[in-house]
């Protein structure tokens, strides 16, 4: 009933104008709520979250049953780092409107941020129950499943999210990683390919597709992808190392050595290029240089079993069998099994 109708009704009741006052009060509260909520939104947009919270306090006091105010205030509280209070506001919003999937999604995200994965997953489940095709809810639950080690369920959620939005590059990338980890290497390649179609200079997708192709035995394809990735981003030590391995395996020793050296320029304490460079020197008969590189690899990673085994070969070739045996024993202590035979035949054990 609006004000004019209230006045008209009061005249019919014998001029009891006071009957219109409660309606005037309602309008006053509605005005407070509207203005305060709008102020809060504008303040949040400007990053003035403390002021926004105070505005939402006024709005909530005026209309305490409006669930959207609690959601907005919760967001402002999150930005101020008050996550527990934000969760309370999201919970209040859910109590007022239990069919609002956005409130469950927001609360689940906050619970996830404080490390409560199980309760977060419950909220994501509820959000999806209320809005089954919601892309963001599927992505959040997929991330939760990933954190919990449930790759298959995570992949299913990414599938549904990507059916809704097939151009979501982040979802494609995350699904590709999971497919690779689960052993679905060709599916991973397909996802990386879709990313590259959408964004041809996506260095990480190019590098990851290169590794997946390498795992599938496609050295030429891997080499091309690594090269394209490095053209886009030349500051990737691991990709220089990976490309160096392929080059070495195809006999291009000079280019492989150059790639390992590039990797070490970018990351001097990266153990793998030191080890791989040492292997090149071993194959060239440069045993002292190989020893130096293996030693650098070990200094960078004291638990690098392969480097101990390889250094043992280098010093054995230089005639220091005692040091070789010490290195091979250390390698076996760290989990390698193949040096056991060397120890048995050459160390008298």
Secondary structure, DSSP 8 states (H G I E B T S, - for coil): --HHHHHHHHHHTTS-GGGGHHHHHHHHHHHHHHHHHHHHHHHHHTT-HHHHHHHHHHHHHH-TT-HHHHHHHHHHHHHTT-HHHHHHHHHHHHHH-TT-HHHHHHHHHHHHHTT-HHHHHHHHHHHHHHSTT-HHHHHHHHHHHHHTT-HHHHHHHHHHHHHH-TT-HHHHHHHHHHHHHTT-HHHHHHHHHHHHHH-TT-HHHHHHHHHHHHHTT-HHHHHHHHHHHHHH-S--HHHHHHHHHHHHHTT-HHHHHHHHHHHHHH-TT-HHHHHHHHHHHHHTT-HHHHHHHHHHHHHH-TT-HHHHHHHHHHHHHTT-HHHHHHHHHHHHHTT--THHHHHHHHS--
